[in-house]
Structures are given as C-alpha cells and as structure tokens.
Amino acid sequence: MDTKIGSIDDCKPTNGDVCSPTNGTVATIHNSVPSSAITINYCDATLGRHLARRLVQAGVTDVFSVPGDFNLTLLDHLMADPDLNLIGCCNELNAGYAADGYARSRGVGACVVTFTVGGLSVLNAIAGAYSENLPLICIVGGPNSNDYGTNRILHHTIGLPDFSQELRCFQTVTCYQAVVNNLDDAHEQIDKAISTALKESKPVYISVSCNLAAIPHHTFSRDPVPFSLAPRLSNKMGLEAAVEATLEFLNKAVKPVMVGGPKLRVAKACDAFVELADASGYALAMMPSAKGFVPEHHPHFIGTYWGAVSTPFCSEIVESADAYIFAGPIFNDYSSVGYSLLLKKEKAIVVQPDRITVANGPTFGCILMSDFFRELSKRVKRNETAYENYHRIFVPEGKPLKCESREPLRVNTMFQHIQKMLSSETAVIAETGDSWFNCQKLKLPKGCGYEFQMQYGSIGWSVGATLGYAQASPEKRVLAFIGDGSFQVTVQDISTMLRNGQKTIIFLINNGGYTIEVEIHDGPYNVIKNWNYTGLVDAIHNGEGNCWTAKVRYEEELVEAITTATTEKKDCLCFIEVILHKDDTSKELLEWGSRVSAANSRPPNPQ
C-alpha cells in the first residue's frame, strides 16, 4: 500500500527550468507500509527519535546545530536517525542562516540550539526567514521539565525565575510556538508545529525540555502516522468573479505587462505565472527579490523591474503600460527605490497569494494565486504590444572597456567574466551590498539558481546561507558574492563548508568597507580594518579538507583564477579575493543609494 499525504506543490516548472529555488516536494510524506503494521523498538520510541523522523518526513535530511548543555541529549537522538545528518556550525546565527539557505533549495530547513543564549543568538536569522516566507523549524533544548513553575534561577538566563523570555521573543518572528515539557502532548505539539511551518511557509519554534528527549513513551511506539495537510481551495464563485473583472480590465488595455514578485514562491504559483505569460504574450518582468523565479530565457522576458535602477529599457515599458499585473509584490522602501516608482494604482492588478485587487475596483478574497493565473490564461486575449515596444527600443548593453595589462580590475569587467561561468549546474548567492546590483544584471541560464535576502537585508547572511544552500543542492556549484564588510560578520562557517566537503566558489569583494552604506550616507564608520582574507581562509583550512585560495588585482589574474577554480580545483572549496577600488560600484547602487538616502532623510511632517 502506497500513500501520499499532505503534498504541497513546489515551484518548479514542468519544463525543467528552476523558477524557484524550492527544488523538492517538501511536505509530501510517503509511507510505503500502513503505519498500523509497523512497530518500533521501544528503546527507539523516544521524543528525540520521533522528532527526527518527523523532520525527515517533512523533507529535512540535514540539521544545522550548535551544542549546549540543554540540547546535548536531544542531539544524540537526532543523530541516531540514519536519514538525518547533523551539521555543527560555529555559532547560532550562522546555523540559522544555513537553515534559511537550505529552505530556499529544499523548501524547509531546521536548526537546533540551546536555551536562551542560543535561542536569542539565532533570533536574527529566524526573523530574516520570517520576512522571506521560508518554512524553518527552530528547535531549542529547553530547561528540565521539573523546573517549570518553580522559583529556581537557571544558568543561560537573565537571572529571573521566568523561563518565558525566549518564548516571548520568538512569538514575534514565528507563526507557531511549542513548549514541550510534558510527554503526553509532545506528539501533538511537534506535529502541529511542523505542519504549521509547511502550511504557513513561516518559521516555527519548538522548545524541548532537556530531560525528555531520551525517554520512551507509548505515543512514539509506532511509526508515526503521516500528518495530513488539507489542500487549500479557491472559492469558485469568487474565482470566476475575479477572472471576469480582470479580463474586462485587461481587454481594454493597449499595452499590458506582467511583473512577478517575491510572494510567487510562497504561493507556489511560478508555473501558473509562466502559463499566463505564454498565453497572453505580455511583456514579462520580475521584481529584484523574485529574480530566478521564472526562466529568464522566456521569449517575452524583459528583465528586472526596480524603478530607476531596473535593467535597461525595462522600467520604461512597465511604467508606460496602461495595465500591469503584479504577482505577489512587496513594495518597501528598498524595492521602490525610496518610494520613487512611477506606478499608478488605477492601472494595477495586484495578485497576492490569496486575494486579487483590480485597480481602484473590487478586491476578491479566498482565491489562490495559482488557480487565478491558470484560469486567466485560458481566457485572456493575446496582446504582444508591450513586448514589441520593448523589442523596438532595446539597444544591447555596451561592453566595459578592456582593462590594460596590469591595470586595476574594475567591477563591471569582473562580472563580465562571471556571466560566462553560469550554467544549469550553478547557483548564485548575492550578499547584501553592491552584489545585489551586480548580480541582478546577470542573465540566468536555464536551471541556474539564484538567491538573495532583500526584505530583511541582514549583512553577513550569505555565508551561512551559502553553507545551507550548497548542502541542500550538492548537484550545483554555488557561486557566492560577498563583500569584505559582510564577510567579517560571519566568516567562521567557512570551516563548516570545509568539514562537509563543499565545492562552492566564494568571490570576496574587497573594497575596504560597507560600500552600500557609503552610497546611502558616508562616514568614517563605513571604513573597516583590512584583513588578509586569503590568509585567513588558509588558516581556517589548516590542512583539513579541500581548499584553494587566490588573490586577484588584475583582469588576467581573475581569468586565471576562474579557470583554475573550474578545472583542476573543481572539487575544492575555492576562495577568490578580488581587490577593487573603494569607489568602484555599479551605477545602479549610486542611483539607488541617493534615492534611499533621500527617503531616509525626509523631515518630520508638520504637526
């Protein structure tokens, strides 16, 4: 008997293109034999082993952890599961970032830390995952169950007999919290937490009392029955009304366009969005935080829409359209370039994961984005005017001036060579900073992954995220682009990459400081102490694992380093430090920084 319960569709196109980094069927839980026919050795029927089985069923095969006395026994029982790999990280923040990166590839991630000192340390990474709508299971080894309700003061706390401080902090950045200090309802609490993370596509918090993980209990004595995730359905009448109103609006338009946003991932609507693009013939653009969600070789793809810093000729087509469909957008001060987008509400159809708003007209709720796009694609009238206009005005970008021999390398020349490295077997991780803008201009080939953290924009995110993404997708070679300032925040887990045999290529962009902050508001605080970055990575390597480093200052050195990294060192972790001038930035960062600065410095409104 073969059952499949609780399947959640991923965001992978049927033609094999990677439109979203969600590469696996995450919440599909397989059980090849009826659970009633399976029994487990009572010694294995512990809370810790049950939690491990649930993680594996949900799609997690690697858990990122930092040991602490409250979680050590739990770690023993997680490690005992043959299908679960425990990856020790250097600190809790990086463990959380790694779970974030893992979730972007697998669709769900998990980390394990200890009570309060570990929990509050990982909190920033969990907040970032919440902002990016990533299912992440944060497990904390908690106090002994006998200490709850007493007046005892425990270590790793702020010195008060109140153990709820950590829980209260997590309540604001997780969609569900489970404090497991009783075996009788542990089964229910764990199931509820994991299923909620998958349904809501948000992080959850599970605290497990340190004395419970190893205790057998009758509720764990059988192979757990797979939990069922009831499929969400659209309201049929609402769907029909929304499609009718949208068609009436679109069919009056002369040059409609469509723009994909970051919530396409959580709505699992990438395929349906591409189906609408195929059927409608509309010009197709993506917001920066949704780059990589649809294939960039699509015949009507016109680039990244990011207001004044869009890819060439994209913003002109979008902002001059008389109708635009925005799929799952987030309009914050960064994505709107300091609130400077030239869009009008009366021209916009805004499609969120479960509701549609048509211009200044009605809003329709209880409608799934994927259902809406598929129904619309069956009936939309084809209109290629906007794309034809784009094709008419498009002029290919010029090539940067060739560097003379031994002339200092320029960033635009560097990324010309990076473009040639991309393939279906690579993935790009872009750190907060000028890498955002340089990587946005890369043309992703079929199957190439792409990730960055735009909404939260936590400097240092990419080191842990690269670790997690590479662990989740060993078939891809990750190319990470990290600024020197960001690298100094989270460098330690290069060692974890080495311990796990990862073959990532890290491009460390050394320009002497926090360049993105410089372009918003400069000051001496944006200048950092220069490190010997290749020397540091060599010291971390310390002869254990496969590692190769290079420091490049000139174009010919960069070409040589890329050739080495992709041939004789293709099975190594490669670290290439690129020395650039402190003022060598993309033109997009200069424009964006000035507009964001203007938005930040607006004077108070008169009272």
MIVOPA-924396 format. One record per residue (C-alpha): residue in one letter; z, x, y. Coordinates in steps of 0.5 Angstrom, whole numbers, padded with zeros to 4 digits. Layout:
# MIVOPA-924396
A;Z;X;Y
...
# end
This chain:
# MIVOPA-924396
M;0000;0000;0000
D;-0002;0003;0007
T;0001;0000;0013
K;-0001;0002;0020
I;0005;-0001;0025
G;0005;0000;0033
S;-0001;0003;0034
I;-0002;0005;0041
D;-0010;0007;0043
D;-0010;0013;0046
C;-0015;0015;0052
K;-0020;0019;0048
P;-0028;0017;0049
T;-0031;0015;0043
N;-0037;0020;0044
G;-0032;0025;0043
D;-0031;0027;0050
V;-0024;0029;0052
C;-0023;0024;0058
S;-0015;0024;0058
P;-0011;0030;0055
T;-0008;0025;0050
N;-0011;0027;0044
G;-0007;0024;0038
T;-0006;0017;0036
V;0001;0018;0038
A;0005;0011;0037
T;0001;0010;0030
I;0006;0010;0025
H;0004;0011;0018
N;0008;0009;0012
S;0004;0010;0005
V;0009;0007;0001
P;0013;0001;0002
S;0020;0003;0005
S;0024;-0001;0000
A;0021;0003;-0005
I;0024;0010;-0002
T;0031;0012;-0002
I;0033;0019;0001
N;0038;0023;-0002
Y;0045;0021;0001
C;0046;0028;0004
D;0040;0028;0008
A;0042;0021;0010
T;0045;0023;0017
L;0044;0021;0024
G;0040;0028;0026
R;0035;0028;0020
H;0034;0020;0022
L;0032;0022;0029
A;0028;0028;0026
R;0024;0023;0022
R;0023;0018;0028
L;0021;0024;0032
V;0015;0026;0027
Q;0013;0019;0026
A;0012;0018;0034
G;0008;0024;0034
V;0012;0030;0035
T;0012;0036;0031
D;0015;0041;0036
V;0021;0040;0040
F;0023;0045;0046
S;0030;0046;0046
V;0036;0051;0049
P;0042;0051;0044
G;0049;0050;0047
D;0055;0048;0043
F;0055;0041;0044
N;0048;0041;0040
L;0048;0046;0035
T;0049;0042;0029
L;0044;0037;0031
L;0039;0043;0032
D;0041;0045;0025
H;0039;0038;0022
L;0033;0037;0026
M;0030;0044;0024
A;0032;0041;0017
D;0026;0037;0017
P;0020;0040;0014
D;0015;0037;0019
L;0019;0039;0025
N;0018;0045;0029
L;0024;0047;0033
I;0022;0052;0039
G;0027;0055;0043
C;0026;0056;0050
C;0029;0061;0055
N;0032;0055;0060
E;0033;0048;0060
L;0028;0047;0066
N;0022;0050;0062
A;0024;0046;0056
G;0023;0040;0060
Y;0016;0043;0063
A;0014;0045;0056
A;0015;0038;0053
D;0011;0035;0059
G;0005;0039;0058
Y;0006;0037;0050
A;0006;0030;0052
R;0000;0031;0056
S;-0004;0033;0050
R;-0001;0029;0044
G;0002;0023;0048
V;0009;0024;0047
G;0014;0030;0048
A;0021;0032;0046
C;0026;0037;0048
V;0034;0038;0046
V;0039;0041;0051
T;0047;0041;0051
F;0051;0036;0055
T;0051;0036;0063
V;0050;0044;0064
G;0043;0043;0060
G;0042;0036;0062
L;0043;0037;0069
S;0038;0043;0069
V;0033;0039;0065
L;0033;0034;0070
N;0028;0036;0075
A;0023;0037;0069
I;0024;0030;0067
A;0023;0027;0074
G;0017;0030;0074
A;0015;0027;0067
Y;0017;0020;0070
S;0013;0021;0076
E;0007;0022;0072
N;0008;0017;0067
L;0009;0021;0061
P;0013;0019;0055
L;0018;0024;0054
I;0024;0024;0049
C;0030;0028;0052
I;0036;0029;0047
V;0042;0031;0049
G;0048;0034;0045
G;0054;0030;0048
P;0062;0030;0047
N;0066;0029;0041
S;0066;0021;0040
N;0073;0021;0040
D;0074;0024;0047
Y;0070;0018;0050
G;0075;0013;0053
T;0081;0019;0054
N;0083;0022;0059
R;0081;0029;0057
I;0077;0034;0061
L;0072;0038;0058
H;0068;0044;0059
H;0061;0044;0062
T;0063;0038;0066
I;0065;0038;0073
G;0072;0037;0071
L;0074;0030;0071
P;0075;0026;0065
D;0069;0022;0066
F;0063;0023;0062
S;0058;0019;0065
Q;0056;0023;0071
E;0050;0026;0067
L;0048;0019;0065
R;0048;0016;0072
C;0043;0022;0074
F;0039;0020;0068
Q;0039;0013;0070
T;0034;0014;0076
V;0029;0018;0072
T;0028;0015;0065
C;0026;0008;0063
Y;0032;0007;0058
Q;0038;0011;0056
A;0042;0011;0050
V;0049;0014;0049
V;0050;0015;0041
N;0058;0015;0040
N;0058;0011;0034
L;0054;0011;0028
D;0054;0003;0026
D;0049;0002;0032
A;0046;0009;0032
H;0040;0007;0028
E;0038;0001;0033
Q;0039;0005;0039
I;0035;0011;0037
D;0029;0006;0035
K;0030;0002;0042
A;0030;0009;0046
I;0023;0012;0042
S;0020;0005;0042
T;0021;0004;0050
A;0019;0011;0052
L;0012;0009;0048
K;0011;0002;0051
E;0013;0004;0058
S;0010;0011;0058
K;0016;0014;0061
P;0022;0019;0059
V;0028;0016;0056
Y;0035;0019;0055
I;0039;0020;0048
S;0046;0023;0048
V;0048;0024;0041
S;0056;0026;0040
C;0056;0033;0037
N;0061;0031;0031
L;0056;0025;0029
A;0049;0029;0027
A;0051;0031;0021
I;0055;0025;0018
P;0051;0021;0013
H;0051;0013;0014
H;0049;0008;0010
T;0044;0005;0015
F;0040;0012;0014
S;0040;0012;0007
R;0033;0009;0006
D;0026;0012;0009
P;0027;0008;0016
V;0022;0002;0017
P;0017;0004;0022
F;0019;0000;0028
S;0013;-0005;0031
L;0011;-0004;0038
A;0008;-0011;0039
P;0001;-0011;0042
R;0001;-0013;0050
L;-0005;-0018;0051
S;-0008;-0020;0057
N;-0007;-0028;0060
K;-0014;-0030;0058
M;-0015;-0035;0064
G;-0012;-0030;0069
L;-0017;-0025;0066
E;-0023;-0030;0067
A;-0021;-0032;0074
A;-0020;-0024;0076
V;-0027;-0023;0073
E;-0030;-0029;0077
A;-0027;-0027;0083
T;-0029;-0019;0082
L;-0036;-0021;0080
E;-0037;-0025;0086
F;-0035;-0020;0091
L;-0039;-0014;0088
N;-0045;-0018;0087
K;-0045;-0019;0095
A;-0044;-0011;0096
V;-0050;-0007;0097
K;-0048;0000;0095
P;-0041;-0001;0091
V;-0038;0005;0088
M;-0032;0006;0083
V;-0026;0011;0083
G;-0022;0013;0078
G;-0014;0014;0079
P;-0008;0017;0075
K;-0006;0011;0072
L;-0012;0010;0068
R;-0008;0015;0063
V;-0002;0010;0062
A;-0007;0004;0062
K;-0011;0007;0056
A;-0017;0005;0060
C;-0021;0011;0060
D;-0026;0009;0055
A;-0027;0002;0058
F;-0028;0005;0065
V;-0034;0009;0063
E;-0037;0003;0060
L;-0036;0000;0066
A;-0040;0006;0070
D;-0045;0006;0064
A;-0046;-0002;0065
S;-0046;-0002;0073
G;-0050;0004;0075
Y;-0045;0005;0080
A;-0043;0012;0083
L;-0037;0015;0080
A;-0032;0019;0083
M;-0025;0021;0081
M;-0018;0022;0085
P;-0016;0029;0084
S;-0010;0027;0080
A;-0015;0024;0075
K;-0019;0030;0074
G;-0022;0030;0067
F;-0020;0023;0065
V;-0028;0022;0065
P;-0033;0026;0062
E;-0036;0030;0069
H;-0043;0030;0065
H;-0043;0023;0066
P;-0050;0021;0069
H;-0047;0018;0075
F;-0041;0022;0077
I;-0041;0025;0084
G;-0034;0029;0084
T;-0027;0029;0086
Y;-0026;0024;0092
W;-0020;0027;0096
G;-0022;0024;0103
A;-0023;0030;0108
V;-0023;0035;0102
S;-0027;0032;0097
T;-0032;0035;0093
P;-0039;0036;0097
F;-0042;0029;0099
C;-0037;0025;0095
S;-0033;0022;0101
E;-0039;0020;0105
I;-0041;0016;0099
V;-0035;0013;0098
E;-0032;0012;0105
S;-0039;0009;0107
A;-0039;0004;0101
D;-0039;-0003;0102
A;-0035;-0005;0096
Y;-0030;0000;0092
I;-0027;-0001;0085
F;-0020;0004;0085
A;-0018;0004;0078
G;-0010;0006;0078
P;-0010;0010;0084
I;-0004;0013;0087
F;-0004;0013;0095
N;0001;0018;0097
D;0001;0023;0103
Y;-0002;0029;0099
S;-0007;0025;0095
S;-0009;0021;0102
V;-0009;0028;0106
G;-0004;0026;0111
Y;-0006;0019;0111
S;-0013;0020;0113
L;-0017;0017;0108
L;-0023;0012;0111
L;-0022;0006;0107
K;-0021;-0001;0109
K;-0017;-0006;0105
E;-0022;-0011;0105
K;-0027;-0007;0102
A;-0023;-0005;0096
I;-0022;-0008;0089
V;-0015;-0005;0086
V;-0014;-0005;0079
Q;-0007;-0003;0077
P;-0005;-0003;0069
D;-0003;-0010;0069
R;-0006;-0013;0075
I;-0012;-0014;0080
T;-0013;-0015;0087
V;-0019;-0017;0090
A;-0020;-0014;0097
N;-0016;-0019;0102
G;-0016;-0024;0097
P;-0012;-0026;0091
T;-0008;-0022;0086
F;-0008;-0023;0079
G;-0003;-0021;0074
C;-0002;-0020;0067
I;-0008;-0017;0066
L;-0009;-0011;0062
M;-0014;-0006;0066
S;-0018;-0004;0059
D;-0019;-0012;0058
F;-0021;-0013;0065
F;-0026;-0007;0065
R;-0029;-0009;0059
E;-0030;-0016;0061
L;-0033;-0014;0067
S;-0038;-0009;0064
K;-0041;-0015;0060
R;-0043;-0019;0066
V;-0044;-0014;0072
K;-0050;-0014;0076
R;-0053;-0007;0076
N;-0053;-0003;0082
E;-0055;0004;0083
T;-0056;0004;0091
A;-0050;0009;0092
Y;-0051;0014;0087
E;-0059;0014;0089
N;-0056;0015;0096
Y;-0052;0021;0094
H;-0057;0024;0090
R;-0062;0023;0096
I;-0057;0027;0101
F;-0054;0032;0096
V;-0055;0039;0097
P;-0053;0044;0092
E;-0047;0049;0094
G;-0049;0056;0096
K;-0046;0062;0092
P;-0041;0066;0095
L;-0043;0073;0098
K;-0043;0078;0093
C;-0038;0083;0093
E;-0040;0090;0094
S;-0037;0095;0089
R;-0030;0096;0090
E;-0030;0091;0096
P;-0023;0087;0095
L;-0024;0081;0091
R;-0025;0074;0094
V;-0022;0068;0091
N;-0029;0064;0091
T;-0032;0070;0088
M;-0027;0069;0082
F;-0028;0062;0081
Q;-0035;0063;0080
H;-0033;0067;0074
I;-0028;0062;0072
Q;-0033;0057;0071
K;-0037;0061;0066
M;-0031;0061;0062
L;-0030;0054;0061
S;-0032;0050;0054
S;-0030;0045;0050
E;-0025;0050;0047
T;-0022;0051;0053
A;-0017;0047;0058
V;-0015;0048;0065
I;-0008;0048;0067
A;-0007;0049;0075
E;-0001;0050;0078
T;0002;0047;0085
G;-0002;0051;0091
D;-0009;0053;0092
S;-0010;0053;0085
W;-0010;0045;0086
F;-0016;0046;0090
N;-0020;0052;0087
C;-0019;0048;0080
Q;-0022;0042;0083
K;-0028;0045;0084
L;-0029;0047;0077
K;-0034;0043;0073
L;-0031;0041;0067
P;-0036;0041;0061
K;-0036;0036;0055
G;-0029;0037;0052
C;-0025;0041;0057
G;-0018;0039;0058
Y;-0015;0039;0065
E;-0008;0038;0067
F;-0004;0039;0074
Q;0002;0036;0077
M;0000;0032;0083
Q;0005;0027;0084
Y;0011;0031;0083
G;0008;0038;0085
S;0014;0042;0083
I;0013;0049;0084
G;0013;0053;0077
W;0011;0047;0073
S;0005;0051;0070
V;0009;0056;0066
G;0013;0051;0061
A;0007;0046;0061
T;0002;0051;0059
L;0007;0053;0053
G;0008;0046;0051
Y;0000;0044;0052
A;-0002;0050;0048
Q;0003;0049;0043
A;0000;0042;0042
S;-0007;0044;0042
P;-0008;0050;0038
E;-0015;0049;0038
K;-0016;0050;0045
R;-0015;0056;0049
V;-0011;0055;0055
L;-0013;0058;0062
A;-0007;0058;0067
F;-0008;0059;0074
I;-0001;0061;0077
G;0001;0063;0084
D;0006;0069;0085
G;0011;0065;0088
S;0011;0059;0083
F;0011;0065;0077
Q;0017;0068;0080
V;0021;0061;0079
T;0019;0060;0071
V;0017;0067;0068
Q;0022;0067;0063
D;0018;0063;0058
I;0012;0068;0057
S;0017;0070;0052
T;0017;0064;0048
M;0009;0064;0048
L;0009;0071;0045
R;0014;0068;0040
N;0010;0063;0038
G;0003;0067;0038
Q;0000;0063;0043
K;-0007;0066;0046
T;-0007;0063;0053
I;-0010;0067;0059
I;-0006;0067;0065
F;-0009;0068;0071
L;-0003;0071;0076
I;-0006;0070;0083
N;-0002;0075;0087
N;-0003;0074;0095
G;0004;0075;0097
G;0007;0069;0098
Y;0008;0061;0098
T;0000;0060;0101
I;0000;0052;0100
E;0007;0052;0104
V;0004;0057;0109
E;-0002;0052;0111
I;0003;0047;0112
H;0008;0050;0116
D;0008;0058;0116
G;0015;0062;0117
P;0018;0068;0114
Y;0021;0064;0108
N;0014;0064;0105
V;0013;0071;0104
I;0016;0073;0097
K;0018;0080;0094
N;0012;0083;0091
W;0013;0085;0083
N;0009;0089;0078
Y;0007;0083;0075
T;0003;0086;0069
G;0009;0091;0068
L;0014;0085;0068
V;0010;0082;0062
D;0009;0088;0059
A;0017;0089;0059
I;0018;0082;0056
H;0012;0083;0051
N;0017;0089;0049
G;0012;0091;0043
E;0013;0084;0039
G;0007;0079;0039
N;0000;0080;0041
C;0000;0081;0049
W;-0005;0084;0053
T;-0005;0085;0061
A;-0010;0087;0066
K;-0009;0088;0074
V;-0015;0087;0078
R;-0017;0088;0085
Y;-0025;0088;0085
E;-0030;0084;0082
E;-0033;0089;0077
E;-0025;0089;0074
L;-0025;0082;0074
V;-0031;0081;0070
E;-0029;0087;0065
A;-0022;0083;0064
I;-0025;0077;0063
T;-0030;0080;0058
T;-0024;0084;0054
A;-0020;0077;0054
T;-0025;0073;0051
T;-0028;0078;0046
E;-0023;0084;0043
K;-0017;0080;0046
K;-0019;0073;0044
D;-0013;0072;0039
C;-0008;0075;0044
L;-0004;0072;0050
C;-0008;0075;0056
F;-0005;0076;0063
I;-0009;0078;0068
E;-0006;0079;0075
V;-0011;0078;0081
I;-0010;0082;0087
L;-0012;0077;0093
H;-0011;0078;0101
K;-0005;0073;0103
D;-0010;0069;0108
D;-0016;0068;0102
T;-0015;0061;0101
S;-0020;0055;0099
K;-0023;0052;0106
E;-0020;0045;0103
L;-0013;0048;0103
L;-0014;0050;0110
E;-0016;0043;0112
W;-0011;0039;0107
G;-0005;0043;0110
S;-0007;0042;0117
R;-0007;0034;0116
V;-0001;0034;0111
S;0003;0038;0117
A;0001;0033;0122
A;0003;0027;0118
N;0010;0031;0116
S;0011;0032;0124
R;0010;0025;0126
P;0015;0024;0132
P;0020;0018;0131
N;0018;0011;0132
P;0021;0009;0139
Q;0027;0004;0137
# end
